[in-house]
């Protein structure tokens, strides 16, 4: 199961894992609050691996990284308590500062630092070094400074597959 916002929702997950039953439960625009609110509606968690990436919408709404990280960790705990076999947390990708302003750079770094320190290393996928430079999301990986293009998803999958 893939869970998150529009970045996750647009991923080619079913095509990337044709031999697996894949559910894309990501919804564009979702914040961590939205994800918490709809946990009861998620089906098929029994034994599932959940790939979770969230937080950029919270950051773009000027939410502080500390409570955002807390909610992501709470979502992870809730998913495990509800039967998920494993929850892989993907580091929140920054936006491209040229399109969205620098407000998403330092908060995303802080958010990911907090997640990295709280999620077991085997269940944390940090794409930051591959996806970002000093100006945020690398333009070659995105389509609008926030959402990923085909090369971004290829890179994400190349890093994710060995973890699954």
Helices and strands as residue ranges (DSSP letters): E 2-4, H 6-9, H 13-16, H 32-37, G 39-41, E 49-53, H 56-60, H 65-81, E 86-90, H 97-100, G 102-104, H 105-118, G 121-123, E 124-125, H 128-131, E 132-133, E 136-137, G 139-141, H 150-161
